[in-house]
Amino acid sequence: MLAQAHQLKEVLLYMARVDIVIPEPSAQYEEENQRQISQSLRTMQDKLNTTYQQELKNEQDAFNYFLS
């Protein structure tokens, strides 16, 4: 049970926090609204990719420190 809690704690440490507002679609199709939604999704994708890469680097650095 304790090992499972430890594993869960590790998983929570690696979750990214994303503070991006994605606009609600309007009732009528509006090109500008669709552009805003698309841009928000691209921003979220970039932020998640960047955060994930940094977490991998931090994990590798910690592992290398442990081995040295």
N, CA, C and O atoms as CSV, one atom per row, in Angstrom:
chain,resi,resn,atom,element,x,y,z
A,1,MET,N,N,0.826,-1.193,0.000
A,1,MET,CA,C,0.000,0.000,0.000
A,1,MET,C,C,0.871,1.258,0.000
A,1,MET,O,O,0.599,2.208,-0.735
A,2,LEU,N,N,1.911,1.259,0.822
A,2,LEU,CA,C,2.801,2.404,0.890
A,2,LEU,C,C,3.531,2.613,-0.442
A,2,LEU,O,O,3.737,3.749,-0.871
A,3,ALA,N,N,3.917,1.521,-1.084
A,3,ALA,CA,C,4.591,1.616,-2.378
A,3,ALA,C,C,3.665,2.232,-3.417
A,3,ALA,O,O,4.108,3.025,-4.249
A,4,GLN,N,N,2.383,1.877,-3.378
A,4,GLN,CA,C,1.427,2.456,-4.315
A,4,GLN,C,C,1.277,3.943,-4.075
A,4,GLN,O,O,1.208,4.720,-5.028
A,5,ALA,N,N,1.227,4.350,-2.822
A,5,ALA,CA,C,1.113,5.780,-2.505
A,5,ALA,C,C,2.344,6.526,-2.994
A,5,ALA,O,O,2.233,7.635,-3.515
A,6,HIS,N,N,3.513,5.925,-2.831
A,6,HIS,CA,C,4.753,6.549,-3.299
A,6,HIS,C,C,4.738,6.705,-4.822
A,6,HIS,O,O,5.135,7.742,-5.354
A,7,GLN,N,N,4.274,5.665,-5.510
A,7,GLN,CA,C,4.183,5.736,-6.970
A,7,GLN,C,C,3.201,6.819,-7.388
A,7,GLN,O,O,3.477,7.565,-8.328
A,8,LEU,N,N,2.066,6.924,-6.718
A,8,LEU,CA,C,1.073,7.942,-7.033
A,8,LEU,C,C,1.669,9.331,-6.818
A,8,LEU,O,O,1.444,10.236,-7.622
A,9,LYS,N,N,2.419,9.499,-5.750
A,9,LYS,CA,C,3.053,10.783,-5.466
A,9,LYS,C,C,4.006,11.161,-6.594
A,9,LYS,O,O,4.047,12.320,-7.006
A,10,GLU,N,N,4.766,10.203,-7.092
A,10,GLU,CA,C,5.688,10.476,-8.190
A,10,GLU,C,C,4.947,10.901,-9.441
A,10,GLU,O,O,5.393,11.804,-10.149
A,11,VAL,N,N,3.829,10.269,-9.722
A,11,VAL,CA,C,3.045,10.622,-10.903
A,11,VAL,C,C,2.549,12.053,-10.784
A,11,VAL,O,O,2.590,12.803,-11.759
A,12,LEU,N,N,2.085,12.437,-9.614
A,12,LEU,CA,C,1.566,13.784,-9.424
A,12,LEU,C,C,2.656,14.841,-9.571
A,12,LEU,O,O,2.376,15.969,-9.977
A,13,LEU,N,N,3.873,14.491,-9.249
A,13,LEU,CA,C,4.962,15.460,-9.370
A,13,LEU,C,C,5.271,15.810,-10.822
A,13,LEU,O,O,5.814,16.881,-11.096
A,14,TYR,N,N,4.938,14.934,-11.742
A,14,TYR,CA,C,5.298,15.147,-13.126
A,14,TYR,C,C,4.154,15.700,-13.976
A,14,TYR,O,O,4.292,15.802,-15.195
A,15,MET,N,N,3.055,16.048,-13.372
A,15,MET,CA,C,1.940,16.598,-14.138
A,15,MET,C,C,2.196,18.079,-14.402
A,15,MET,O,O,2.660,18.810,-13.527
A,16,ALA,N,N,1.890,18.497,-15.603
A,16,ALA,CA,C,2.097,19.893,-15.979
A,16,ALA,C,C,0.890,20.735,-15.589
A,16,ALA,O,O,-0.247,20.263,-15.610
A,17,ARG,N,N,1.150,21.964,-15.241
A,17,ARG,CA,C,0.069,22.901,-14.953
A,17,ARG,C,C,-0.064,23.808,-16.167
A,17,ARG,O,O,0.904,24.426,-16.610
A,18,VAL,N,N,-1.264,23.877,-16.689
A,18,VAL,CA,C,-1.509,24.671,-17.891
A,18,VAL,C,C,-2.564,25.715,-17.572
A,18,VAL,O,O,-3.697,25.379,-17.225
A,19,ASP,N,N,-2.191,26.974,-17.689
A,19,ASP,CA,C,-3.119,28.081,-17.440
A,19,ASP,C,C,-3.437,28.772,-18.753
A,19,ASP,O,O,-2.958,29.874,-19.019
A,20,ILE,N,N,-4.234,28.128,-19.556
A,20,ILE,CA,C,-4.592,28.680,-20.858
A,20,ILE,C,C,-6.110,28.675,-20.977
A,20,ILE,O,O,-6.762,27.669,-20.696
A,21,VAL,N,N,-6.658,29.798,-21.392
A,21,VAL,CA,C,-8.104,29.895,-21.575
A,21,VAL,C,C,-8.425,29.622,-23.037
A,21,VAL,O,O,-7.904,30.282,-23.936
A,22,ILE,N,N,-9.290,28.639,-23.258
A,22,ILE,CA,C,-9.725,28.332,-24.621
A,22,ILE,C,C,-11.117,28.927,-24.776
A,22,ILE,O,O,-12.031,28.555,-24.040
A,23,PRO,N,N,-11.292,29.842,-25.717
A,23,PRO,CA,C,-12.591,30.498,-25.864
A,23,PRO,C,C,-13.693,29.521,-26.276
A,23,PRO,O,O,-13.458,28.559,-27.006
A,24,GLU,N,N,-14.882,29.796,-25.791
A,24,GLU,CA,C,-16.051,29.006,-26.187
A,24,GLU,C,C,-16.408,29.335,-27.632
A,24,GLU,O,O,-16.309,30.493,-28.038
A,25,PRO,N,N,-16.818,28.351,-28.407
A,25,PRO,CA,C,-17.245,28.646,-29.775
A,25,PRO,C,C,-18.540,29.461,-29.758
A,25,PRO,O,O,-19.395,29.264,-28.894
A,26,SER,N,N,-18.673,30.361,-30.704
A,26,SER,CA,C,-19.895,31.160,-30.782
A,26,SER,C,C,-20.993,30.350,-31.470
A,26,SER,O,O,-20.726,29.363,-32.156
A,27,ALA,N,N,-22.224,30.789,-31.269
A,27,ALA,CA,C,-23.368,30.087,-31.862
A,27,ALA,C,C,-23.297,30.116,-33.389
A,27,ALA,O,O,-23.597,29.123,-34.053
A,28,GLN,N,N,-22.906,31.236,-33.922
A,28,GLN,CA,C,-22.728,31.379,-35.367
A,28,GLN,C,C,-21.240,31.249,-35.672
A,28,GLN,O,O,-20.400,31.700,-34.893
A,29,TYR,N,N,-20.922,30.640,-36.793
A,29,TYR,CA,C,-19.520,30.495,-37.189
A,29,TYR,C,C,-18.924,31.871,-37.433
A,29,TYR,O,O,-19.441,32.659,-38.225
A,30,GLU,N,N,-17.836,32.143,-36.744
A,30,GLU,CA,C,-17.086,33.382,-36.947
A,30,GLU,C,C,-15.618,32.994,-37.104
A,30,GLU,O,O,-15.048,32.295,-36.266
A,31,GLU,N,N,-15.042,33.451,-38.166
A,31,GLU,CA,C,-13.659,33.092,-38.461
A,31,GLU,C,C,-12.712,33.512,-37.343
A,31,GLU,O,O,-11.815,32.754,-36.975
A,32,GLU,N,N,-12.901,34.691,-36.808
A,32,GLU,CA,C,-12.017,35.193,-35.755
A,32,GLU,C,C,-12.091,34.300,-34.511
A,32,GLU,O,O,-11.069,34.018,-33.885
A,33,ASN,N,N,-13.292,33.859,-34.159
A,33,ASN,CA,C,-13.457,32.980,-33.011
A,33,ASN,C,C,-12.717,31.662,-33.233
A,33,ASN,O,O,-12.080,31.147,-32.313
A,34,GLN,N,N,-12.794,31.126,-34.420
A,34,GLN,CA,C,-12.100,29.872,-34.737
A,34,GLN,C,C,-10.591,30.057,-34.686
A,34,GLN,O,O,-9.870,29.157,-34.257
A,35,ARG,N,N,-10.112,31.210,-35.115
A,35,ARG,CA,C,-8.671,31.504,-35.026
A,35,ARG,C,C,-8.220,31.551,-33.575
A,35,ARG,O,O,-7.154,31.035,-33.238
A,36,GLN,N,N,-9.020,32.163,-32.718
A,36,GLN,CA,C,-8.667,32.252,-31.302
A,36,GLN,C,C,-8.605,30.865,-30.666
A,36,GLN,O,O,-7.688,30.568,-29.901
A,37,ILE,N,N,-9.574,30.025,-30.982
A,37,ILE,CA,C,-9.577,28.661,-30.444
A,37,ILE,C,C,-8.349,27.903,-30.939
A,37,ILE,O,O,-7.668,27.234,-30.162
A,38,SER,N,N,-8.078,28.013,-32.218
A,38,SER,CA,C,-6.931,27.322,-32.806
A,38,SER,C,C,-5.628,27.794,-32.169
A,38,SER,O,O,-4.769,26.975,-31.842
A,39,GLN,N,N,-5.473,29.094,-31.992
A,39,GLN,CA,C,-4.260,29.645,-31.387
A,39,GLN,C,C,-4.111,29.179,-29.947
A,39,GLN,O,O,-3.003,28.857,-29.519
A,40,SER,N,N,-5.200,29.137,-29.193
A,40,SER,CA,C,-5.144,28.671,-27.805
A,40,SER,C,C,-4.708,27.210,-27.733
A,40,SER,O,O,-3.920,26.835,-26.865
A,41,LEU,N,N,-5.216,26.397,-28.637
A,41,LEU,CA,C,-4.823,24.985,-28.650
A,41,LEU,C,C,-3.357,24.808,-29.027
A,41,LEU,O,O,-2.673,23.956,-28.460
A,42,ARG,N,N,-2.866,25.602,-29.977
A,42,ARG,CA,C,-1.438,25.533,-30.336
A,42,ARG,C,C,-0.559,25.972,-29.160
A,42,ARG,O,O,0.490,25.380,-28.907
A,43,THR,N,N,-0.991,27.002,-28.453
A,43,THR,CA,C,-0.240,27.469,-27.286
A,43,THR,C,C,-0.180,26.381,-26.220
A,43,THR,O,O,0.870,26.154,-25.619
A,44,MET,N,N,-1.311,25.707,-25.986
A,44,MET,CA,C,-1.338,24.631,-25.002
A,44,MET,C,C,-0.429,23.486,-25.432
A,44,MET,O,O,0.285,22.924,-24.602
A,45,GLN,N,N,-0.443,23.136,-26.695
A,45,GLN,CA,C,0.418,22.073,-27.210
A,45,GLN,C,C,1.889,22.435,-26.996
A,45,GLN,O,O,2.672,21.607,-26.528
A,46,ASP,N,N,2.258,23.651,-27.333
A,46,ASP,CA,C,3.646,24.087,-27.158
A,46,ASP,C,C,4.056,24.058,-25.690
A,46,ASP,O,O,5.155,23.614,-25.356
A,47,LYS,N,N,3.174,24.529,-24.817
A,47,LYS,CA,C,3.506,24.567,-23.396
A,47,LYS,C,C,3.670,23.150,-22.842
A,47,LYS,O,O,4.599,22.887,-22.079
A,48,LEU,N,N,2.779,22.247,-23.222
A,48,LEU,CA,C,2.895,20.866,-22.740
A,48,LEU,C,C,4.161,20.207,-23.264
A,48,LEU,O,O,4.845,19.510,-22.515
A,49,ASN,N,N,4.483,20.414,-24.523
A,49,ASN,CA,C,5.699,19.820,-25.088
A,49,ASN,C,C,6.944,20.365,-24.400
A,49,ASN,O,O,7.863,19.606,-24.093
A,50,THR,N,N,6.983,21.656,-24.159
A,50,THR,CA,C,8.133,22.280,-23.513
A,50,THR,C,C,8.274,21.793,-22.076
A,50,THR,O,O,9.373,21.461,-21.634
A,51,THR,N,N,7.160,21.752,-21.348
A,51,THR,CA,C,7.182,21.317,-19.952
A,51,THR,C,C,7.650,19.874,-19.856
A,51,THR,O,O,8.465,19.538,-18.996
A,52,TYR,N,N,7.143,19.027,-20.730
A,52,TYR,CA,C,7.507,17.611,-20.703
A,52,TYR,C,C,8.997,17.437,-20.953
A,52,TYR,O,O,9.647,16.644,-20.272
A,53,GLN,N,N,9.546,18.161,-21.912
A,53,GLN,CA,C,10.971,18.047,-22.210
A,53,GLN,C,C,11.815,18.480,-21.013
A,53,GLN,O,O,12.828,17.849,-20.712
A,54,GLN,N,N,11.408,19.550,-20.328
A,54,GLN,CA,C,12.147,20.023,-19.157
A,54,GLN,C,C,12.085,18.986,-18.033
A,54,GLN,O,O,13.080,18.762,-17.343
A,55,GLU,N,N,10.922,18.355,-17.846
A,55,GLU,CA,C,10.800,17.332,-16.812
A,55,GLU,C,C,11.695,16.136,-17.108
A,55,GLU,O,O,12.303,15.575,-16.196
A,56,LEU,N,N,11.780,15.741,-18.379
A,56,LEU,CA,C,12.675,14.642,-18.738
A,56,LEU,C,C,14.123,15.008,-18.444
A,56,LEU,O,O,14.881,14.179,-17.939
A,57,LYS,N,N,14.513,16.235,-18.753
A,57,LYS,CA,C,15.881,16.682,-18.490
A,57,LYS,C,C,16.158,16.686,-16.985
A,57,LYS,O,O,17.219,16.242,-16.549
A,58,ASN,N,N,15.215,17.182,-16.198
A,58,ASN,CA,C,15.396,17.206,-14.745
A,58,ASN,C,C,15.525,15.793,-14.178
A,58,ASN,O,O,16.347,15.535,-13.299
A,59,GLU,N,N,14.707,14.893,-14.693
A,59,GLU,CA,C,14.760,13.505,-14.241
A,59,GLU,C,C,16.108,12.878,-14.589
A,59,GLU,O,O,16.692,12.172,-13.767
A,60,GLN,N,N,16.601,13.127,-15.788
A,60,GLN,CA,C,17.894,12.576,-16.204
A,60,GLN,C,C,19.028,13.177,-15.386
A,60,GLN,O,O,19.959,12.467,-15.005
A,61,ASP,N,N,18.961,14.485,-15.109
A,61,ASP,CA,C,19.987,15.129,-14.286
A,61,ASP,C,C,20.012,14.540,-12.877
A,61,ASP,O,O,21.084,14.302,-12.320
A,62,ALA,N,N,18.837,14.306,-12.303
A,62,ALA,CA,C,18.763,13.730,-10.965
A,62,ALA,C,C,19.337,12.310,-10.963
A,62,ALA,O,O,20.048,11.927,-10.033
A,63,PHE,N,N,19.032,11.542,-11.991
A,63,PHE,CA,C,19.550,10.177,-12.100
A,63,PHE,C,C,21.074,10.191,-12.227
A,63,PHE,O,O,21.765,9.405,-11.579
A,64,ASN,N,N,21.591,11.088,-13.065
A,64,ASN,CA,C,23.040,11.184,-13.231
A,64,ASN,C,C,23.724,11.609,-11.947
A,64,ASN,O,O,24.802,11.110,-11.624
A,65,TYR,N,N,23.111,12.527,-11.208
A,65,TYR,CA,C,23.662,12.958,-9.917
A,65,TYR,C,C,23.704,11.790,-8.946
A,65,TYR,O,O,24.680,11.608,-8.217
A,66,PHE,N,N,22.622,10.991,-8.945
A,66,PHE,CA,C,22.553,9.829,-8.062
A,66,PHE,C,C,23.668,8.830,-8.379
A,66,PHE,O,O,24.238,8.223,-7.472
A,67,LEU,N,N,23.972,8.662,-9.653
A,67,LEU,CA,C,25.002,7.693,-10.054
A,67,LEU,C,C,26.418,8.197,-9.763
A,67,LEU,O,O,27.338,7.394,-9.606
A,68,SER,N,N,26.598,9.502,-9.691
A,68,SER,CA,C,27.952,10.022,-9.496
A,68,SER,C,C,28.372,10.037,-8.035
A,68,SER,O,O,29.488,10.450,-7.717
